[in-house]
């Protein structure tokens, strides 16, 4: 079969290009498909930049993402997998997390400081009968407010990464959080399908504000600042709610999830 020229490829739909690539293995077709999905890499790189901006450049993410798209085109099987957009989004998010793991991205004493903040939050909550403000926490811990807020943000990232999830390229039966397009987040892909019911029950057990944060962050894919605007609370408060919710989900899944 003759390879189509660029203008002819441009006129093809994505589905037609996948069929054509499967039939011909044409590198020109593969390149056209790759370029059509680069926007997904850029979008995810933008969404996750707060997690990596201290030690990686967005361009590095995009460059690696382009390579990941090319690999995904080879592996994608429309008869078994979700839409390619969903398929590649999961892989790109997993790729970013893998890149983060390979970098020494946690500051010294982070775990000690994080535990201190968690303990102080519980103690002050019991004492005050409400969630403490960042200023109250910082004063209680004799810590700078900006440092406290930075540790809280990083704690959110660590909570996400420490769900014992693995980015398993060979496993396409990973848990998906329900949404309009059934898009997935690698933060929750540590569980198999038999744990879907347990996770659903775990989410239902959360307080309303905690459930809202989980929904807005993982399903609607809003960032912390956007969630703060929606909920009309401070960004640190959103981070706090997120940390509490993740901690509860981990505890619930540890007690009720199947092995």
C-alpha positions as CSV (number, residue, x, y, z in Angstrom):
1,X,0.0,0.0,0.0
2,X,1.4,3.4,-0.9
3,X,2.1,5.8,1.9
4,X,-0.2,8.8,1.9
5,X,1.3,12.3,1.8
6,X,1.1,14.7,4.7
7,X,-2.0,16.5,3.5
8,X,-3.8,13.2,3.0
9,X,-2.9,12.1,6.5
10,X,-4.1,15.4,7.9
11,X,-7.6,14.7,6.5
12,X,-7.8,11.3,8.3
13,X,-9.6,10.9,11.6
14,X,-7.6,9.4,14.5
15,X,-9.5,6.1,14.2
16,X,-8.6,5.9,10.5
17,X,-5.0,6.6,11.3
18,X,-4.8,3.9,13.9
19,X,-6.4,1.4,11.4
20,X,-3.9,2.6,8.7
21,X,-0.9,2.2,11.0
22,X,-2.0,-1.3,12.1
23,X,-2.2,-2.2,8.4
24,X,0.9,-0.5,7.1
25,X,3.2,0.1,10.1
26,X,4.0,3.4,8.4
27,X,6.3,5.7,10.4
28,X,4.7,8.7,8.7
29,X,1.3,7.6,10.1
30,X,2.8,7.0,13.5
31,X,4.4,10.5,13.5
32,X,1.1,12.1,12.6
33,X,-0.7,10.2,15.4
34,X,2.0,11.1,17.9
35,X,1.7,14.8,17.1
36,X,-2.0,14.7,17.5
37,X,-1.7,13.5,21.1
38,X,1.1,15.8,22.3
39,X,-1.5,18.1,23.7
40,X,-2.3,15.5,26.3
41,X,1.3,15.4,27.5
42,X,1.4,19.2,27.7
43,X,-1.9,19.2,29.6
44,X,-0.7,16.6,32.2
45,X,2.7,18.2,32.5
46,X,0.9,21.5,33.4
47,X,-1.5,19.8,35.8
48,X,1.3,18.1,37.7
49,X,3.9,20.8,37.5
50,X,3.6,21.6,41.2
51,X,4.8,18.1,42.0
52,X,8.1,18.3,39.9
53,X,8.9,22.0,39.2
54,X,11.7,22.1,41.8
55,X,13.8,19.4,40.1
56,X,12.5,18.9,36.5
57,X,11.6,21.1,33.6
58,X,8.3,20.8,31.8
59,X,10.2,20.4,28.5
60,X,11.8,17.2,30.0
61,X,8.3,15.9,30.7
62,X,7.1,16.7,27.2
63,X,10.1,15.1,25.5
64,X,9.7,11.9,27.5
65,X,6.0,12.0,26.9
66,X,6.4,12.1,23.2
67,X,8.4,8.9,23.4
68,X,5.7,7.4,25.7
69,X,3.0,8.2,23.1
70,X,5.0,6.4,20.4
71,X,5.3,3.3,22.7
72,X,1.6,3.5,23.5
73,X,0.7,3.6,19.8
74,X,2.5,0.3,19.4
75,X,0.8,-1.3,22.4
76,X,-2.7,0.1,22.0
77,X,-5.4,-2.4,21.2
78,X,-8.8,-0.8,20.7
79,X,-10.6,-4.1,21.2
80,X,-9.2,-4.4,24.8
81,X,-8.4,-0.9,26.0
82,X,-10.3,2.3,26.6
83,X,-10.2,5.2,24.3
84,X,-6.6,6.1,23.4
85,X,-6.9,9.4,25.2
86,X,-7.6,7.5,28.4
87,X,-5.0,4.9,27.7
88,X,-2.2,7.4,27.1
89,X,-3.3,9.7,29.9
90,X,-2.8,7.0,32.5
91,X,0.6,6.1,31.0
92,X,1.8,9.7,30.9
93,X,0.8,10.3,34.6
94,X,2.5,7.1,35.5
95,X,5.6,8.2,33.6
96,X,5.8,11.5,35.4
97,X,5.5,9.7,38.8
98,X,8.2,7.3,37.8
99,X,10.5,10.2,36.8
100,X,9.8,11.8,40.2
101,X,10.7,8.6,42.0
102,X,14.1,8.6,40.3
103,X,14.9,12.1,41.6
104,X,15.7,13.0,45.2
105,X,12.7,15.3,45.5
106,X,12.0,15.2,49.3
107,X,13.9,17.7,51.5
108,X,15.8,16.5,54.5
109,X,13.7,15.9,57.7
110,X,10.5,15.9,55.6
111,X,9.0,12.8,57.1
112,X,9.8,14.0,60.7
113,X,8.2,17.4,60.0
114,X,5.2,15.8,58.3
115,X,4.5,13.5,61.2
116,X,4.9,16.5,63.6
117,X,2.3,18.4,61.6
118,X,-0.1,15.5,61.6
119,X,0.2,15.0,65.3
120,X,-0.2,18.7,66.0
121,X,-3.3,18.9,63.8
122,X,-5.0,16.1,65.8
123,X,-4.0,17.6,69.1
124,X,-5.2,21.1,68.2
125,X,-8.3,19.8,66.6
126,X,-9.2,18.0,69.9
127,X,-8.3,21.1,72.0
128,X,-10.1,23.7,69.8
129,X,-13.0,21.6,68.6
130,X,-12.3,22.6,65.1
131,X,-9.5,22.3,62.4
132,X,-6.6,24.6,63.4
133,X,-5.5,27.3,61.0
134,X,-2.0,27.2,59.5
135,X,-1.0,30.1,61.8
136,X,-2.1,28.2,64.9
137,X,-0.3,25.1,63.7
138,X,2.9,27.0,62.9
139,X,2.8,28.7,66.3
140,X,2.2,25.4,68.1
141,X,5.1,23.8,66.3
142,X,7.3,26.9,66.4
143,X,7.6,26.7,62.6
144,X,7.5,29.2,59.9
145,X,4.0,29.4,58.2
146,X,5.5,29.2,54.7
147,X,7.6,26.1,55.6
148,X,4.5,24.5,57.1
149,X,2.5,25.1,54.0
150,X,5.2,23.7,51.8
151,X,5.4,20.6,53.9
152,X,1.6,20.2,53.7
153,X,1.7,20.5,49.9
154,X,4.5,17.9,49.7
155,X,2.6,15.7,52.1
156,X,-0.3,15.6,49.6
157,X,2.1,14.4,46.9
158,X,3.6,11.8,49.2
159,X,0.2,10.6,50.3
160,X,-0.7,10.1,46.6
161,X,2.5,8.3,45.8
162,X,2.5,6.1,49.0
163,X,-0.7,4.4,48.2
164,X,1.5,1.4,47.3
165,X,0.4,1.9,43.7
166,X,2.6,0.6,40.8
167,X,2.5,1.7,37.2
168,X,2.0,-1.8,35.7
169,X,2.1,-1.6,31.9
170,X,0.9,-5.1,31.5
171,X,-2.2,-4.7,33.7
172,X,-5.2,-3.1,32.0
173,X,-7.7,-4.1,34.7
174,X,-6.8,-1.2,37.0
175,X,-9.3,0.6,39.1
176,X,-10.9,3.6,37.6
177,X,-12.6,6.4,39.5
178,X,-16.1,6.9,37.9
179,X,-16.3,10.0,35.7
180,X,-17.9,11.1,32.4
181,X,-15.0,9.8,30.3
182,X,-13.8,7.2,32.8
183,X,-10.4,8.8,32.9
184,X,-8.0,7.3,35.4
185,X,-5.6,8.6,37.9
186,X,-2.5,6.5,38.7
187,X,-2.9,7.6,42.3
188,X,-5.6,5.0,42.6
189,X,-4.3,2.3,40.3
190,X,-2.7,0.3,43.1
191,X,-5.8,-1.8,43.5
192,X,-7.4,-4.5,41.3
193,X,-11.0,-4.5,40.3
194,X,-12.1,-6.6,43.2
195,X,-11.4,-3.6,45.4
196,X,-13.7,-1.2,43.6
197,X,-16.5,-1.9,46.0
198,X,-14.3,-1.4,49.0
199,X,-13.0,1.9,47.6
200,X,-16.5,3.1,46.9
201,X,-17.5,2.3,50.4
202,X,-14.3,4.1,51.7
203,X,-15.1,7.2,49.8
204,X,-18.7,7.1,51.0
205,X,-17.4,7.0,54.6
206,X,-15.7,10.3,54.2
207,X,-17.0,13.6,55.5
208,X,-18.9,15.7,52.8
209,X,-16.0,18.2,52.4
210,X,-13.5,15.4,52.1
211,X,-15.5,13.6,49.5
212,X,-15.9,16.9,47.6
213,X,-12.1,17.4,47.6
214,X,-11.5,13.9,46.3
215,X,-14.1,14.3,43.6
216,X,-12.8,17.7,42.4
217,X,-9.2,16.7,42.5
218,X,-9.3,13.2,41.0
219,X,-12.4,13.2,38.9
220,X,-12.8,16.9,37.8
221,X,-8.9,17.3,37.8
222,X,-9.0,20.7,39.4
223,X,-5.8,21.9,41.2
224,X,-5.7,22.9,44.8
225,X,-6.2,26.6,44.1
226,X,-9.2,26.0,41.9
227,X,-10.8,23.7,44.5
228,X,-10.2,26.4,47.2
229,X,-12.2,28.8,45.0
230,X,-15.0,26.4,44.5
231,X,-15.3,25.5,48.2
232,X,-14.6,29.1,49.3
233,X,-11.8,28.1,51.7
234,X,-8.1,28.6,51.7
235,X,-5.7,26.5,49.6
236,X,-4.0,25.2,52.8
237,X,-7.4,24.1,54.1
238,X,-8.0,22.1,50.9
239,X,-4.5,20.5,51.2
240,X,-5.4,19.6,54.8
241,X,-8.8,18.0,53.8
242,X,-7.0,16.1,51.0
243,X,-4.4,14.7,53.4
244,X,-7.1,13.7,55.9
245,X,-9.2,12.0,53.1
246,X,-6.2,10.1,51.7
247,X,-5.2,8.9,55.1
248,X,-8.8,7.7,55.8
249,X,-8.9,5.9,52.4
250,X,-5.6,4.2,53.0
251,X,-6.8,3.0,56.5
252,X,-10.1,1.8,55.2
253,X,-8.6,-0.1,52.3
254,X,-6.0,-1.6,54.6
255,X,-8.8,-3.0,56.7
256,X,-11.4,-3.9,54.0
257,X,-9.6,-4.2,50.7
258,X,-9.0,-7.7,49.3
259,X,-5.4,-9.0,48.8
